[in-house]
């Protein structure tokens, strides 16, 4: 029994590390794709838009900081995404098209299971002035936290949407259960 538990725990950790690596690779390279980068790797060409304009993209400060943070995550977790592959198992593919400010992954996750507060609008960026609504957290939702916050905002996801919300919008006080 102890061996089965240890093996299950190892597989869970290995799967989590692999998922973290693929999500970090995807987010990092999504910033380059948005900046018009022409990918040379098979994986980059398979995952991202074929329309490109440069081999030397210029990233804004936000995206550069996010890219650097994901490189650090990849280094700390000994990530080795196979860029010769034609597919990537990132859970983020297809979910960030409406997001203006890309989030930075955290190496820790938590969740609000059974949100009990008032509806909260998720936005494409930080604050309301330069962003737009991309989804809503509604009572009963599970809200996942697996990204770093920034200032008074945090990037969250539900089963139906992802986006930025004020930090105080979802707390352990308005959750049936807060895990993590």
C-alpha positions in Angstrom: 0.0 0.0 0.0 2.8 2.4 0.9 4.4 1.7 -2.5 1.2 2.5 -4.4 0.8 5.7 -2.4 4.4 6.7 -3.1 4.1 5.9 -6.8 0.8 7.8 -7.1 2.3 10.8 -5.4 5.3 10.7 -7.7 3.1 10.5 -10.8 1.0 13.4 -9.5 4.1 15.5 -8.9 5.6 14.5 -12.3 2.4 15.3 -14.1 2.2 18.7 -12.3 5.8 19.6 -13.2 5.2 18.6 -16.8 2.0 20.7 -17.0 3.7 23.6 -15.4 6.6 23.4 -17.9 4.2 23.3 -20.9 2.1 26.1 -19.6 5.2 28.2 -18.9 6.6 27.5 -22.3 3.3 28.4 -23.9 2.9 31.7 -22.0 6.5 32.8 -22.7 6.2 32.1 -26.4 2.7 33.6 -26.7 4.2 37.0 -25.8 6.7 36.5 -28.7 3.9 35.4 -31.0 1.9 38.5 -30.2 5.0 40.6 -31.0 5.2 39.0 -34.5 8.0 36.5 -33.9 8.7 34.0 -36.7 9.2 30.7 -34.9 11.9 28.4 -36.2 11.0 25.3 -34.1 8.5 22.7 -35.2 6.5 23.2 -32.0 6.5 27.0 -32.3 5.3 26.8 -35.9 2.6 24.2 -35.0 1.2 26.0 -31.9 1.3 29.7 -33.0 0.0 31.8 -35.8 1.7 31.4 -39.1 1.6 35.2 -39.7 4.9 36.7 -38.5 7.1 39.6 -39.2 10.4 39.4 -37.4 13.1 37.2 -35.9 13.9 40.0 -33.4 10.6 41.0 -31.7 10.5 43.9 -29.2 8.5 43.1 -26.0 7.1 45.8 -23.8 8.2 45.9 -20.1 5.2 43.8 -18.9 5.8 41.0 -21.4 9.5 41.0 -20.9 9.1 40.6 -17.2 6.6 37.8 -17.7 9.0 36.1 -20.2 11.8 36.3 -17.7 9.7 35.0 -14.8 8.7 31.9 -17.0 12.3 31.3 -18.0 13.1 31.2 -14.2 10.2 28.8 -13.6 11.4 26.6 -16.4 15.0 26.6 -15.1 13.9 25.8 -11.5 11.8 22.9 -12.6 14.3 21.5 -15.1 11.8 21.9 -17.9 12.6 20.3 -21.2 9.7 20.9 -23.6 10.3 19.0 -26.9 10.3 21.8 -29.4 10.7 19.2 -32.2 7.2 18.0 -31.4 4.1 19.1 -33.3 1.8 19.4 -30.2 1.8 20.8 -26.8 -0.4 19.8 -23.9 -0.7 23.2 -22.3 -4.1 23.8 -20.6 -3.8 27.5 -21.7 -4.0 27.0 -25.4 -7.0 28.8 -26.9 -8.0 30.5 -23.6 -5.9 33.7 -23.6 -6.9 35.3 -26.9 -9.0 38.0 -25.2 -6.4 38.8 -22.5 -4.4 41.9 -23.0 -2.0 41.5 -20.1 -0.6 38.0 -20.0 -0.3 36.5 -16.5 2.7 35.0 -14.9 2.3 31.4 -13.6 2.9 30.7 -9.9 4.4 27.5 -8.8 1.6 27.2 -6.2 -2.1 26.7 -6.8 -5.2 27.3 -4.7 -8.9 27.4 -5.3 -12.1 28.9 -4.0 -14.6 26.0 -4.1 -18.2 27.3 -4.1 -17.8 31.0 -4.4 -20.5 32.7 -2.3 -20.1 36.4 -3.1 -21.7 38.8 -5.6 -20.8 38.4 -9.3 -17.3 39.7 -10.2 -16.4 40.8 -13.7 -13.1 39.4 -15.0 -11.2 41.8 -17.3 -8.6 41.6 -20.1 -6.2 43.7 -18.1 -5.7 45.4 -14.8 -8.4 47.9 -13.9 -11.3 49.0 -15.9 -9.9 52.0 -17.9 -7.8 50.1 -20.4 -9.5 46.7 -20.3 -12.8 45.1 -21.1 -14.9 42.3 -19.6 -14.0 38.8 -20.6 -16.1 36.8 -18.1 -17.9 36.7 -14.8 -17.4 34.8 -11.5 -20.8 33.8 -10.3 -22.0 32.3 -7.0 -21.3 28.6 -7.0 -18.2 28.8 -9.3 -14.9 27.3 -8.4 -12.2 29.9 -8.8 -8.7 28.8 -9.5 -5.6 30.7 -8.5 -2.4 29.6 -10.3 -0.9 32.9 -11.4 1.0 35.6 -9.6 -0.9 38.7 -8.5 0.1 42.2 -9.5 -0.6 45.1 -7.2 -4.2 45.0 -6.2 -5.1 42.5 -8.9 -4.9 38.7 -9.5 -5.5 36.6 -12.6 -8.0 33.8 -12.0 -9.8 31.2 -13.9 -13.1 29.4 -13.7 -14.5 26.6 -15.7 -15.8 29.1 -18.3 -13.4 32.1 -18.3 -10.1 33.6 -17.3 -9.2 37.2 -16.4 -8.0 39.8 -14.0 -10.0 40.7 -10.9 -9.4 42.9 -7.9 -7.4 41.0 -5.2 -10.1 41.4 -2.6 -12.9 40.2 -4.9 -12.4 36.5 -4.0 -11.1 35.6 -0.6 -11.5 32.7 1.8 -14.4 34.7 3.4 -16.6 34.3 0.3 -15.8 30.6 -0.4 -17.5 27.5 0.9 -14.0 26.0 1.0 -10.7 27.5 0.2 -8.1 24.9 -0.7 -4.4 25.6 -1.1 
